[in-house]
Amino acid sequence: MYRKTYAEINLDYLRSNVEAVRETYPDYDYYFGVIKGNAYGHGMEVADALVRGGINYLAAATLDECLQIRKLHLSVPILCFEPIHPEDIRICAEKNITITLVSADFFEHVKNTSLSNELKIHLKLDVGMNRLGIKESEGLAQLVKEIQQTKLCALEGIYTHFSTSGFRDTAYVKQAERFRAMLQDIDLTQIPIIHSFRSAVLIRQPKIDLCNGVRVGILMYGYNQDIVIPNSIKRSIKKILRREPAYLPGQKLPLRPAFSLYSEILQVQKVRAGEHVGYGLSFQAAQDMLIGTIAIGHADGIDKTAGGYVLINDRKYPMVGLVGMDMIAIRVDDTVRVGDQATLIGDGLSATELAKRLETTPYVLFNRITGRVPRIYVQGKDS
């Protein structure tokens, strides 16, 4: 690593976050660790730490991601969320990759594939997202029976994905009711896993009694999406008028963000009053000041219009001007030196704070941090 710009991933924090989720929400048999999008930008290498924390099923978006995980972790089952191509059915069976079945039509391809290994299947139901899955109950029970009767096919699970979490909306209740209705003609005692919740729904809604699995995403990485609801008469009146569903405040999860982002000071120089900094004359010094240049830019995932601060020697310093491809400028004082470490995400500066300044979310921010920024994995660093 020749440039000292890197992301530090604390594996101990990832493990303890999973343990906290399991201890707080213990009524599930299956905890799916969602590591799509390069494990939310943390890197697929985190899989082992998540499993050590108690994840007993991994999940990713694409078959490419699933196969990458399989190379790193040979034993844990892996669910592929996206439908696969018919020509890839056999490799999923060989590599113990569970496929998502979204239509009866695709099952025709499965039946016409010669299998030498068992193919595990999770049937996805579309209850309102209108993205992927079976929408109609008609013929669903028959499809379930047909899968169960097909040689070397195991219908291991049925799941859905709610489009909302029930906060300030009625869609969640309707979708949960739809999920129950679609399952009512199916003998669920013959289906090992039923799952529907993701992190945002898990912390806001009571457990659905039919479900014994939960998909954990952003919580594993240390971010609780709970929302503070104003306690006021005005809010109460609005809730009644909207007929909003019940809301379950998230319990206090002892989560620790595992992702930190660091760079270093390349140069500190004096800028006179009236001079400009960076591209497009976007910042003009109102007085004499010191400007530090940091080795990170929009090629690394820090947006060209980023404002906000970086942390150096436990003090916050503001970004100024436009972000370049490889560098940003900050206003500093005479305590800052060349080579000092600058924290963009870490103790004192959360990813949530930076994401807000970039007008996005931690989900998007983590995946913005490009592969040009190496991920350094640590454990046993602190307790």
N, C-alpha and C positions, 0 to 999 in steps of 0.2 A: 504494500500500500504506500505509494509515493506521495499522494496528496492526503493530508490529514482531515479529510471530510468523510464521515462515515456514520452509519446508524448502528447503535449498540442495542442488542436484543437480550434482555435479561431472562434467561430460561427459568430461573427460580421463581420469578414473578408469574410467568405463564403457568407453571405448575400450581402455584398457590392460588391463582385466580380460578383455575378449574376446581381445585379442592373447595374453595369458598362457594362456588356455584352448587356443587354437589351437596355440601353441608346445608346450604340454605334451602335448596329445592331437592330433597332426598327421595321424593316419591316416584322416581323413574328408574327403569331398568337399563335403558340405553341413553347414553349421552354422546350425541354426534358432535364431533369437533369439526367445524366448518373451516377449511383452510384453502378455500378458493382464492383466486387473485393473488397467488404467491403468498398464501397465508396472510391476507390483508396487508401485503407489503412487508411482512416480517421475514419471509423466506420459508420454504418448505422444510428446512432443517429443524423447525420448531416442533415437528410432529412427535418426536420422542418425548419431549418435555410435557406435551399435552397428554399423551398416553400415561406417563408416570403420574400425572395429576388425577387421572381417573376417567379420561375419555376412552370409551371402549368401541367407538365406531368413528371413522374419519369420513369426511365428505368434501367433494370438490366439484367444480362446475363442468370441466371437460375431461374427456378420456385422457388427453395428454397430461393434464394435471394429476389424474389418478395414477397413471403409470409412473410418473415421476415420484409420487408418494410411495408406490409399491417398491421402488428400488431402495428407498430409504428405510421403509418399515415393512417387513416381510409378513407379519402375522395378523395385524389388525384389519378387519374388513373395511372396505372403502365403497362409499356410495357415489355414483356419478349422477349429478343433477340433470345435465343436459341429455336429450336423446342421442343415442349413438347411431352410426350408420350400419346398415345390415351386414356389411362385410366385416364389421368389427365385433360382431356378437361372439365369435369363437374366442377371440383374444381376451374378452372380458371373463369368459368362463375359465380360461386357462390361468389368468392372473388374479382370480378371486375379486373381480371388480363387479359390484352390484349395479345393475342397470336400472334406470328409471323408464318405466313403460307408460307412455302417454296416450296410447290409442290401441284399439283392438286390431286395427290394420297392421301396426308394427308387429304384433304378436304373430301374424302370419309369417313374417320373415324369420322369427325365432323358431317356429315349428318346422320351417323348411331348412334349417341349419343343422348340419350333422355335428353333434356335440359329444365330446369324450369326457368333459368335466361338467359338474353341476353349474348351472347358470342361476344366480340369485337375482330375483326381481323385486323391485318396489313399484307398486302401482300408484301413479299420481292422479289425484282428483283435483279438478279446477272448480273451486267453489265461489269464484268472484274476481280473481286476479285477471282472468282472461288472457293468460299467457301460455301456459302449458298444462296439459292434463285432460282427463275425461270429464265432460261437463254434465252428461246425462246419466240418470240412474238406470234407464232402460238398457237391459243387456249386460249391466255391470256384474250382477251376481253370476250370470252364465260365463262371462269372461274369467271370473275368479275360479270357477270350477274347472274350466278348460285348462287354465294355467296349472292348477294343482294336479290335473290328470296327465299332464304332458311329461314324458320321460326326461329326466335330467334338468327339469325346470323347478325351481323352488320359489313359490310366492312368499317371500320372507316378510314383506312389509307393505303397508298402504299409508300414504301421507298426502298432505295438502300444504299450501302456503297461503297464509292470510295476507291480504293486501294492506290491512291496517292493524293497529294494536288495541283499538277500542277507546283511544283517547280523543275526546271531542268528535266522535263519529258513531254512527249506528251500524256501519258496514260490518264490523267485527262480529257482532251478535248474529246478524243475518248469515254471515259466512259460516260461523260455528254451527248454527242450526242446520244449514245446508249440508255440512260435513256429516253430522249425525244422521240426517235423513238418507244420504247416499250410502251409509254403512248399514242401515237397519236390516237389509235383506241378506247380509253376508254373515256367515258364521265366523265371528272374530276370534273364537277360541282356536281356530286353525291358522290364524295369522300371527306370527310371533311378535311383530313390531308394528305399532300404530304411532305415528308422530305428526305433529302439526305446528308446534310452537317454535319460534325463533327467539333470539335474545329479547327483543323489544316487547314481544307478547308475553314471554315467560315472566317478566318482572311486573307486568300490569294486569294479568288475568288469572283467575283461579284455574287450577289444573282441570283439563277435560278428562273425565273419568275413563273414557275409552282409550286414552293414550298412555303408553308406557315408554315413549321415547321423546327426547327433546333435542333440538338442534341449537348448539351454542356457537355464536360467532363473536361479535364485538366484545362481549363480556370476558371472554378468555384473554383478550388482549389488554384488558384493564379499564374498559370504558363502560360505565353504567348509563343507560339512556333514560333513566327515570326523569320525570318532569315534576317540577314544583307547581302545585295548583294553588292559586290565590284563594285564601279563605275569607270571602266577603259576601255580603248580602247580594250585591250586584251579580257576582259570579254564580251564586246559588240560583237566582232567578233565571239567568241565562241557561243554566243546566236544565232546569225544569222545562223551560220553553222548548229547548232543543230535544228534550227527552233522551239525554245522553245515557249510555249504558253505564253500569257500575264500573268503577275504576279501582284497581288494587294497587296502592302505592308500593313501589319497589322496596324490598327490605334492604337494610344497610349492608351491602356487600363490601367486605374488606378487599377491594380490588386495587392492584398497583399496575399502572401503565408499564408495559414491558419495552416500549420503543423509545429510544432517545436519539437525537440527531445532533451531531457535533461538526464544527469546522474550526478554522483557525484564522488569526489575523495575519494577513500577508504584508500589509504596510500601514503605517500611520503617518499622515502628513497634514501640514497646516494649510487651511483654506482661508483666504482673506474675504472680508465682507464684500459682497457683490459678485463673487465668483460662483460658478455653477458646478454641480457635481453630476456626473453620469450623462446618459443619453438624453437628447432632446431638451436640454436646459430645464429639466423637470424640477430641479431643486436649486435654489439660490440662497447662498449664505447671507443671513441678515447681519451677521457680525463675524469677526474672526473666530475660527473654530478648528477643532481637530476632527479629521475624517479617517476612519479605519476601513480597510477593504478586507472582506471575508471571502474565502475560497468556496463559494457555493452560488448557484444561480438557477435560471429556469431550465437549463439542461439537466439539472438534478431534481427538478420538481418544485422549486420555489418560484411561484408565479411572478411574472414581470411587474405586476401592480401590487405586490405584497407590501403592506405596511407593518407596523408593529415593532417588536423589540427582539434583541438577542441578549443573552445573559453572559457576562464576562466577569469573572472574579466576584460572583454573587451580586452584581449590579446590572440593572437593565439599561440598555442603550438602544435608541431608536434607529430604525432603518430610514434612509433618506434616498430620494431619487428613484429612478426606475431600476429594477433588477436586470442585470445583464445575463448573458447565457452562462457565464462561469463565475460571476462575482456580484456581490452586493456591497453597498456602502452603508456605514453606520456613523452616527455622530458619537464621538468618544471623549474621554478626558485624558489628562496626562498620566493616569495610572495604567493605561492600556499599553501593552507592548507587543511588538511583532512576535508571533508564535503563541500568544495567549489562546487558550481554547475558548471558542464561542459556542454556546448552547442555543439551538433553535427549538428543540423539543427536549424536555427533560425536567429535572427538579426545578420548580419555579416557573416553568413555561410548559403548559400542557398542549397536547395536540389539539384539544378542543378549542383552546384559545387561539392558536394559529389558524385552525380551520375557519373559525368565525371571521378572522381578519381577511381570509382569502374567500369568504362568502361560500364556503363549502362545508363538508362534514369530515370527521376523522376517517370514515370509510374511504372517501375519495382522496383525502390528503395522503394516507399511507400508500395508496397505489400510484400517486403522483411521484413519489420519491423513486427515482429511476434506478435502473440497474447499474448506473455509473457510480452510485453510492454503495460501497460494499457494506454488507451486513456482518457485524462482528458479534459472536455469540458468547455470552458470559454467564457464569454461575458461581455461586459461593462468594460473590463480590461483597455482599452485605446481607444482613438478616432482616 
